[in-house]
Amino acid sequence: MARENGQHAADQARHQQADGHHPGGARTHTIPVVPPGDRIPHAFAITSMPPPRNFARRFRLSCRPGVPSLSALRTIAPFMIVRLLPLLAVFLPLSLAAQAPESVMVVEAYSGKILVASNASQKRPGASLNKIATAVVAIDWATASGRDISTVMAAAPQTVALVGGPNPMNLQPGDRLSLRDALYSALLGSDNLAALTIADHVGRDLLARRGRDGDPVAAFVAEMGRLGQAVGMSQTNFVNPHGLDIRNTKGYSTAADMAKLSVYAMRRNAFTFIVRQPNRNVTVSGPGGDRKYLVRNTNQLVGEPGILGIKTGTTNAAGQCVAVCMDREPLVRMKADEGFPVHA
């Protein structure tokens, strides 16, 4: 064990001593990453869990054409990087409403070193990438309150009425499902009602523990904001747990902030396990008995070798967004269309 730990430390040291410039001359920087074992200020006393041992493996990113919602993977920049820890990439592409340029951030998940950044600090809607924060807050709440993620929740009447659009589990007021299945439906199937049900349930518990009255969903969203502050998301404003475009609200984030959130989320074992599943059977209990549904992952790269998640998102205002975590051997190659700007 000591020899294995020593090898891991040596591998990490070699990465930290690597040249601070890309082969093409672009400078590299880092984003703040909470060291394993450190605690950060958050209402749930979130502890940043150490990454698994396989985070020290080298990997290969091979960008295949024709992957829906992930075309930005083919248009980053011409360079090659060796000896990488797992790569995390966030793409907030062309906004359908504002016609703003794409935002891209590619970062080493363990060290926080930024490999590629383009318009990474541009504020824009994050669509269903917001559900990453929703899931992390719920998982941390379960841990801090001594609840298991198998705890059962009820879909409140206002929950079902507040969100339009698809209802993949046909949730009705009074239906019951586990937090685990709601997380699967929210993260894999991008289920907005599942995300809102999570927020309503956790928010009610938070208000009760604090001896307060109020809107449980608003209390939950405030907790999402505290999480964002804790992980350094200084240019993010969460306004709901699902990421839908809501009139007269000003929710936004950046590729850089979403990268920070994603790095942190992937250190949660429960979160990491969920987002790497290609599909999952979930159960909803109602007056007529149990109903079973197969939830399919909207991230069509999941299932490919080395793909560890994370989340897709699409709205009219945000366009098609994706956060991807990859672990492949032995190097990363990215090639861009000519003229694509790179800043790091």
Secondary structure, DSSP 8 states (H G I E B T S, - for coil): -HHHHHHHHHHHHHHHTS-SB-TTS-B-EE-----TT-B---TT--B-----GGGGS---B---TT-TT-GGGGSS-SEEEES---EEEEEE---TTT----EEEEEETTT-EEEEEESTT--B--GGGHHHHHHHHHHHHHHHTT--TT-EEE--HHHHHH--S--TT---TT-EEEHHHHHHHHHTS--HHHHHHHHHHHHHHHHHHTT--S-HHHHHHHHHHHHHHHTT-TT-B--SSS----TT---BB-HHHHHHHHHHHTT-HHHHHHHT-SEEEEEEEETTEEEEEEEE-S-TTTTSTTEEEEEEEEETTTEEEEEEEE--SSEEEE---TT---B-
